[in-house]
Amino acid sequence: MNKWALITGASTGLGREFARIFAADGWNVALTARDKARLEALAAELQSRHNIGTQVLPADLSVSGASAEIFDRLRSTPISALVNNAGFGQQGAFAQLHSHVAMMQVNMVALVELTHLFLKPMLERREGRILNVASVAAFQPGPFLTMYYASKAFVHSFSCGLAEELRGSGVTVTVLCPGATRTEFHARAGMRETGKFFPVMDAGKAAAIGYRAMMRGKTVVIPGAIYKVVSAFSKALPATFTARAARKHIEG
């Protein structure tokens, strides 16, 4: 099989697990993240275990133009699957934070740019799969994580709209909305882990659920029964109510 998958945020967490799953299924993988050493170590692991092709593309998606550079480097590579996994959050009062522009660039702008760039050749081939990683945070406001929650709501809405737009084109769009997952996200965001209140899923299990949904062409997937219930309640209740509930949870 000469199919290639591009995975962003591939050096850790869900991105790394997606790379392992694709490689185990015979896909060649193009890996991008900021940490070149981690990417190269992962590429060597996947080549050794699965005898697949790899490309390492160190990039900082918070920098304007990074998406176009990645696309240019992969022009001759037929990317049949795009996994927009890169993203981050930061806990704190919005008025005191200084990372909101970088967060919008990584969580939303780069995701849209990469989707737009790689979608065109997919449509020409009438074949392709796109997986965008959102969160159960997409379904409600999140005080003191306001920008993160809002960015994931954007990813969910964008993905669902695009999935319908592309129906019948040969290209599918899936949005993965995991709950608490065992990655480096919480440490980077300055948050405590949420396992005290909700179960924490292993990154490998969450990635496997997302991969299977992507291959089936499913539009929305929420790993874990408890998070399906939480998301349903979040969508049904007024945003003012869920915002207050989220504040109590986030503040602990």
Helices and strands as residue ranges (DSSP letters): E 4-8, H 13-24, E 28-33, H 36-50, E 54-58, H 66-73, E 79-84, G 94-96, H 100-104, I 105-109, H 110-125, E 128-133, G 136-139, H 146-165, E 171-176, E 181-182, H 185-189, E 201-202, H 203-216, E 220-221, H 225-236, H 239-251
